Amino acid sequence: MAPPAKRNLGNVLIIGGCGFLGHHIVNLLHDTYTSKISVLDLSTTRNRRPDSDGVTYYDGDITSISSLVPIFEKAKPDVVIHTASPTLMGAGHELYRKVNVDGTACVIEACQKTGVKALVYTSSASVIHDTISDLKNADERWPVVPPHAQHEYYSQTKAEAEALVLAANRSPTLLTCSIRPAGIFGEGDVQILPPILNVHYTNRTGFQLGDNTNLFDFTYVVNVAHAHLLAAFGLLATSRVSTAVLDHEKVDGEAFFHHELLACVFLGFRASGVGACWEQEGDGAC
């Protein structure tokens, strides 16, 4: 039996495409779709595809519209997937706002000026979490935490950026949506597994806060990448129809959570992560 035909998303520009999530989107797009792929990042020296794969890389600053528009005009994207953001920990308020809010506003403006059909934004599941209250079986009906009640500035800026993206839907022809992943892990991870392994390597596994009964959702990076491409496909499909889609089929103007439906206790995930990485290094002693 012949393999299924690859889908075509046209010209696709991945912003932050040399980052953790971004380069997985590039890889999945290259392997499973027939599309012209371009990448925009502040620096494109890491996580690059071989030159023979035909991916075009652009160094650029999303906080500068004068930097963005010429790149958009060269890449001519039908779809923009915007994953760029400072990491959850370690950046200051000024950088979070400059990149997540001001940068996203520039991305939207560049999309509108150059006739982009679809914009998929990487948000965060934390936009509905105030870092204090429990979330149990939360879904898209839960409200975004307002700025005055949000204790984590990163999440506040991600929520503000998401609001900008969703407000830009059908402005006038750009279609937008947002993906809200929970804690992303996987190959190339720099935020979850490295700190867990550092605790193990420095013999600090004997410390525990809490009774380890609270559940937490983690998300595998390739599945998150797949969700972004499915969202892009849905937006393009919507752009081609002349009639309104049914509510249960609607993608544009919507935000979608993404997780594995396998919530686990945090220390259980930590133990699994250490064990898997330790086995990969060839030592099963732990």
ZINORTA-V907096 format. One record per backbone hydrogen bond with DSSP energy under -0.5 kcal/mol. CO is the residue of the C=O (numbers start at 1). NH is the residue of the N-H. E is the energy in kcal/mol with one decimal. If there is no record, write none. Layout:
BEGIN
CO,NH,E ; CO,NH,E
END
This chain:
BEGIN
7,34,-3.2 ; 10,12,-0.5 ; 10,36,-1.4 ; 11,78,-2.7 ; 11,79,-2.3 ; 12,14,-0.5 ; 12,38,-2.7 ; 13,15,-0.7 ; 13,81,-2.6 ; 14,17,-1.1 ; 14,40,-2.3 ; 15,83,-2.5 ; 16,19,-1.9 ; 19,23,-2.3 ; 20,24,-0.9 ; 21,24,-0.6 ; 21,25,-1.9 ; 22,26,-2.2 ; 23,27,-2.3 ; 24,28,-2.5 ; 25,29,-2.7 ; 26,30,-2.5 ; 27,31,-2.2 ; 28,32,-2.1 ; 29,33,-1.7 ; 32,7,-0.8 ; 33,35,-0.8 ; 34,10,-0.6 ; 35,37,-0.7 ; 36,12,-3.1 ; 37,56,-2.1 ; 38,14,-2.7 ; 39,58,-2.9 ; 40,16,-3.4 ; 40,17,-0.8 ; 41,60,-2.2 ; 50,53,-2.1 ; 51,54,-1.6 ; 56,39,-2.9 ; 58,41,-2.1 ; 60,62,-0.6 ; 61,64,-1.7 ; 63,65,-0.5 ; 64,67,-0.9 ; 64,68,-2.0 ; 65,69,-2.3 ; 67,71,-0.8 ; 68,71,-0.5 ; 68,72,-2.4 ; 69,73,-2.7 ; 70,74,-1.5 ; 71,75,-2.9 ; 72,76,-2.7 ; 78,117,-1.4 ; 78,118,-2.0 ; 79,13,-2.6 ; 80,82,-0.6 ; 80,120,-2.6 ; 81,15,-2.8 ; 81,83,-0.8 ; 82,122,-2.4 ; 92,96,-2.2 ; 93,97,-2.4 ; 94,98,-2.4 ; 95,99,-2.6 ; 96,100,-2.2 ; 96,101,-0.6 ; 97,101,-1.2 ; 97,102,-2.5 ; 98,103,-1.3 ; 99,104,-0.6 ; 101,105,-2.1 ; 102,106,-1.9 ; 103,107,-2.2 ; 104,108,-2.5 ; 105,109,-2.2 ; 106,110,-2.6 ; 107,111,-2.4 ; 108,112,-2.4 ; 109,113,-2.3 ; 110,114,-1.3 ; 111,115,-0.5 ; 111,116,-2.1 ; 112,115,-0.5 ; 117,175,-2.4 ; 118,80,-2.6 ; 119,121,-0.5 ; 119,177,-1.8 ; 120,82,-2.9 ; 121,123,-0.9 ; 121,179,-2.8 ; 124,127,-1.6 ; 125,128,-1.3 ; 126,129,-1.7 ; 127,145,-2.5 ; 134,136,-0.5 ; 139,142,-2.1 ; 146,149,-1.7 ; 146,150,-0.8 ; 147,150,-0.8 ; 149,151,-0.6 ; 151,153,-0.6 ; 152,156,-1.8 ; 153,157,-2.5 ; 154,158,-2.1 ; 155,159,-2.3 ; 156,160,-2.2 ; 157,161,-2.4 ; 158,162,-2.5 ; 159,163,-2.2 ; 160,164,-1.8 ; 161,165,-2.2 ; 162,166,-2.7 ; 163,167,-2.1 ; 164,168,-1.2 ; 166,169,-1.2 ; 168,171,-0.9 ; 174,170,-3.7 ; 174,171,-0.7 ; 175,119,-2.6 ; 176,253,-3.8 ; 176,254,-0.5 ; 177,121,-2.3 ; 178,256,-2.6 ; 179,123,-3.0 ; 179,181,-0.7 ; 180,258,-2.2 ; 181,125,-2.2 ; 183,219,-2.9 ; 185,221,-2.6 ; 186,189,-2.1 ; 192,196,-1.5 ; 193,197,-2.8 ; 194,198,-2.3 ; 195,199,-1.9 ; 196,200,-1.6 ; 197,201,-3.0 ; 198,202,-1.8 ; 199,204,-2.7 ; 200,203,-1.6 ; 204,207,-1.1 ; 208,210,-0.5 ; 214,266,-0.8 ; 216,264,-2.4 ; 218,260,-0.9 ; 219,185,-2.4 ; 220,223,-0.7 ; 220,224,-1.7 ; 221,225,-2.4 ; 222,226,-2.3 ; 223,227,-2.0 ; 224,228,-1.9 ; 225,229,-1.8 ; 226,230,-2.5 ; 227,231,-2.3 ; 228,232,-2.2 ; 229,233,-2.4 ; 230,234,-2.4 ; 231,235,-2.4 ; 232,236,-2.4 ; 233,237,-2.3 ; 234,238,-2.1 ; 235,239,-2.0 ; 236,240,-0.9 ; 237,240,-0.6 ; 238,241,-1.1 ; 246,249,-1.7 ; 246,250,-0.7 ; 247,250,-1.0 ; 251,254,-1.5 ; 254,178,-2.2 ; 256,180,-3.8 ; 258,182,-1.6 ; 264,216,-2.5 ; 265,269,-1.8 ; 266,270,-2.4 ; 267,271,-2.3 ; 268,272,-2.1 ; 269,273,-2.8 ; 270,274,-2.4 ; 271,275,-2.5 ; 272,276,-2.6 ; 273,277,-2.2 ; 274,278,-2.6 ; 275,279,-2.5 ; 276,280,-1.8 ; 277,281,-1.3 ; 278,283,-1.9 ; 279,282,-1.7
END
